[in-house]
Amino acid sequence: MSELRLLQQSFRSAVMHGDTAMRARIVGSAKADAETRLGIYSDAYRLRLLEILEGDYPGLHTMVGDETMDKLGRAYIDAHPSQHPSVRWFGAHMPSYLRQTQPYAGQPVLAEMADFEWTQNAVFDAPDAHILSIEEVAAIPPEQWGTMRPRLHFSVHRLNLKWNVPAMWLAIENDETPPMPEQAEHPRSWLFWRADLQIHWRSIEVDEACAIDACRENASFGELCEILCEWHADDQAPVQAAGLLKRWVNDELIAAIELE
C-alpha cells in the first residue's frame, strides 16, 4: 500500500473515529497544537453531518429539542458513519436506530416521525418517469383490461403509521404548536407520491393499500379485482378497481400500463 494511501486512511480514522496515530504526522504551531488542528477537521465532519440530520428530520428535531437532537445525532454518527459519497443517504438508518436504541426505543412515535420524514425525502428524490394520462387509459381495448398491469411511478411509497405524526409534522411545517402524540388502536395506511415537483400524501383505506402493494408486485387489473373482493361484493370489485385506477392516474401515480 502506498504511503499516500496509508496517510489518507490514518487521517480518515482520526476524523471519523478519533484515532490518535495521525497526530504524530501533524505539525503544531504557536497558535494551535497538533491535537487542536486535527480537531478542527473532526469537529467540522460532525457538525456537517449534524446539519444534514437536522435538515432531513426537522419534525424529529422539534419533538426532541436542540440538546437531545445534538446528542442523538452524535451517537448516530458514531453508530452509522457516512459510507456514501453523497450525504443524501447518511440519515437512512435513523428510523431503525431510534427503534433499537434506548432511550428513544421507549418512544416509538420518534421512529414513526423519522419514517414519515425519510419517506418524503425518498419521494422527492425519486427518478422522473412518464406520467400516464387518462386518455391513454381510455384508449386501451376493453378486452385487454383484465390482463393489463399498472406500473407505479418511482416516487410512490406507502407507510403504516400508528401515531398521529402526519398531523404533528404538518403543524411543525406551518410553525404551529403540534398536537400531543396519540396512538391509534390499529395502524393507518398512508400513500406518498410526487406530482408537479411537489410531495403529496394522504391516508388510504386497507383495500387501496392492498391494491397499491399488489401493483408493486406486478399484479394485473384482473388480479386487483380479485383482491378487492375481500372488501367488496364480487360484482362491485371491478367498479372499485376502475375507480382506484382512475384516481391514481389523475393523481399522477401511474407511469405506464403494460399490455400483454
Steps between C-alpha positions, in 0.01 A plus 500: 500500500634843406608753759231741377233232545615429854502870581145541366372205702667628816345843452158346435522291817599804702212711367231233515605290799737713706808282437813671631765359264458792259610758757863402457477600131367850571722798575377727776548876515495778754131558429387136512662172594461182293198377697317830457572517127379144450196571715390773259444239229338252737259764631419623149421144389249452782349846476433451130333163559294644787384769260397231250299311765324817612411575138369149438307478828359842598193343661713266709722794595201700620365208700821428693646852520844638417699337779360150449527529122868587534558206733297267279677617185849450642414151622350420160818622325707262710260209437456569128796699361449635150577229244370658178658771284173694529370607842149456357501144635664568835177514701350181355551296819340751735157331527652161584753663734220664696314169526803311625673752727399611848360733616346571158365146458267573792339779294383327178344821372855627431578213263169551320574870455839405356331249268255767387772755428741258332221376272435857388869535417483181293193629317667830416819334372333221302588481127273666248278290279223534247161585657211304352204707386135408529479513119764229474300279734178563307674389180568149637260248339245359750610143428849583633396652831504170686867433424639854497750576776521852650855619571540735794715810471840474668395757761209295638554377856274369773529497880302357788492740795341456843581850626361835387833608354349643176296751703800574721730548202251726321470725804879519534532579128254789544679632812203404716493319833478129416232284663600260773606154377205264473514130419218336308376152580588381151758626247383737229627472144650809333580548133782728380584618149638794301305707250593833342824494703298496822482229766148374565366261761161382621353228716350203318269215594626146533353390164689772311817425698482134396433601140805731501714220642369261236591744222850514640506121468403517131132410543265525205173694507315169520706401803423836661131424460547164673687666787226760546238226530614463861335836579244539220234288337620302200297710257628825657871414516568590133325835552713566807817401315414729209429784742834454672682488166330821388598678819857374479530625143353840590734525798798411275585175678511287186799512266384241247270206433654184367287310247535136414 
